[in-house]
């Protein structure tokens, strides 16, 4: 295994012996306690972003603003990530990895506490922006951190474990947060997030190994432009942007879509089915990604496209709606693992820059999905949403198929 890795860049001369704390104690197996800590960090970042969606009426009433204005707390979170992920990733490249992770998660604890206690709309928006900044810092770090803790043949599985926090947050976390908000109040839901984050900080200190950052020599620092010149990076980023946009514009308005079908009261069950299928997808991707990344990406894209087609053509049948949601979850659940792994593989020595751009485009797509979905909803109704998914996934499929040599290669040579 070469001495170049995701965060150190090329070595010059013999590499120094790593500290004992920097080596997994069982290098032939996954360090599950550490990876589950990263999965919890992913859960917190995902849930912090989407939690206001289930608490809008109560939050808006307490802050003295409309529900649409309260909904912008989600938008400003994404904006914080989009604006800061790339510059912060570059500015903190030399930081030790655990210190950086602890800093990012402490930022979540502070932002969620301020959100819970604030009675001022501008202060709440500022706290949400700060949470988005912390998310950008964490997301640019987490996939590479998971890869670094695992032996080469288990790196895909390691990322899959870490990314499991996403569907858990979407399928279980949002309904649980909404329940807490209704049973007690919305501020308690955010305080629970703070408490969970404080527990995670102790968990990270106890279980997550530390690694050095990358302090490049003069003139050798990775740049965004340099990463874009690496074969394969641009196709991965383009696929990320359009695939996430297609998913988000339907997921954001799934409650409205189900309500039109007379299934509005089953939205929680639909989300649970989606989350269960997503978890199964993550397990399958983690098992096969080291040998089948390209096939998995093509299959996932086609599954989501078929789901969009079923929802567009046969939404009158509840059984087919549930079937479509299962296919959607199976196609989508492993996508974060596949795309982050593809970006890391394609980026090589520029992997940090590639990951930072992926995080930025991911959040651009999430924000754009809300906007585009809303425009489609107003102009054409909910029936236009699944058709849009189907249309957007045509170029995604073409890009994945075309990127056979670089980006989504037929044979994955893990770095």
PERA-V79287 format. One record per pair of residues at least 24 apart in sequence whose ideal C-beta (glycine too) atoms are under 6 Angstrom apart, sorted by the first residue. I is the first residue (numbers start at 1). GAP is how many residues later the second one is. Records with the same first field share a line. If there is no record, write none. Layout:
BEGIN
I = GAP ; GAP
END
This chain:
BEGIN
4 = 345
6 = 138 ; 345
7 = 206 ; 207
8 = 206
9 = 205 ; 207 ; 340
21 = 188 ; 189
22 = 187 ; 188 ; 189
24 = 125
27 = 124
30 = 120 ; 124 ; 128
31 = 118
33 = 174
34 = 115 ; 173 ; 174
35 = 123 ; 126 ; 127
37 = 166 ; 167 ; 170 ; 171
38 = 104 ; 108 ; 124
39 = 122 ; 123 ; 125 ; 126
40 = 160
42 = 120 ; 123 ; 124
43 = 122 ; 125 ; 126
44 = 64 ; 153
45 = 90 ; 93
46 = 120 ; 123
47 = 122 ; 126
48 = 60 ; 83
49 = 28
50 = 124
51 = 126
54 = 120 ; 123 ; 124
55 = 126 ; 131
58 = 128
59 = 127
63 = 58
65 = 56
73 = 55
75 = 292
76 = 49 ; 52 ; 53
77 = 51 ; 54 ; 55
78 = 285 ; 288 ; 289
80 = 49 ; 52 ; 53
81 = 51 ; 54 ; 55 ; 282
82 = 278 ; 281 ; 282
84 = 49 ; 52
85 = 51 ; 55 ; 271 ; 274 ; 275
86 = 270 ; 274
88 = 49
89 = 51 ; 267
93 = 120 ; 121
94 = 119 ; 121
95 = 118
96 = 114 ; 116 ; 117
97 = 48 ; 114
98 = 110 ; 112
100 = 41
102 = 102
104 = 30 ; 33 ; 34
105 = 92 ; 95 ; 96
107 = 27
108 = 26 ; 89
109 = 85 ; 88 ; 89
112 = 78 ; 81 ; 82
113 = 81
115 = 75
116 = 71 ; 74 ; 75
139 = 220
140 = 215 ; 216 ; 219
143 = 197
148 = 63
152 = 262
153 = 137
155 = 259
156 = 133 ; 134 ; 185
157 = 129
159 = 178 ; 181 ; 182
160 = 122 ; 125 ; 126 ; 177
163 = 173 ; 174
164 = 118
166 = 170
167 = 108 ; 111 ; 112 ; 166
171 = 100 ; 101 ; 104
175 = 93
222 = 128 ; 130 ; 131
224 = 129
226 = 124
227 = 120 ; 123 ; 126 ; 127
230 = 117 ; 120
231 = 175
232 = 114 ; 174 ; 175
233 = 113 ; 114 ; 121
235 = 164 ; 168 ; 172
236 = 106 ; 107 ; 110 ; 171
237 = 120 ; 124
238 = 161
239 = 157 ; 160 ; 161
240 = 99 ; 118 ; 121
241 = 120 ; 124
242 = 150 ; 154
243 = 153
244 = 118 ; 121
245 = 120 ; 123 ; 124
246 = 143 ; 146 ; 147
247 = 85
248 = 118 ; 121
249 = 120 ; 123 ; 124
250 = 135 ; 139
252 = 117 ; 118 ; 121
253 = 120 ; 124
256 = 126
257 = 125 ; 128
260 = 122
261 = 54
270 = 55
273 = 52
274 = 51 ; 55
277 = 49 ; 52 ; 53
278 = 51 ; 55
281 = 49 ; 52 ; 53
282 = 51 ; 52
285 = 49 ; 52
293 = 119
294 = 114 ; 116
296 = 42
297 = 41 ; 103 ; 111
298 = 102
300 = 31 ; 34 ; 35
301 = 92 ; 95 ; 96
303 = 24 ; 27 ; 28
304 = 24 ; 27 ; 28
305 = 85 ; 88
308 = 78 ; 81 ; 82
309 = 81
311 = 75
312 = 74 ; 75
342 = 66
346 = 61
END
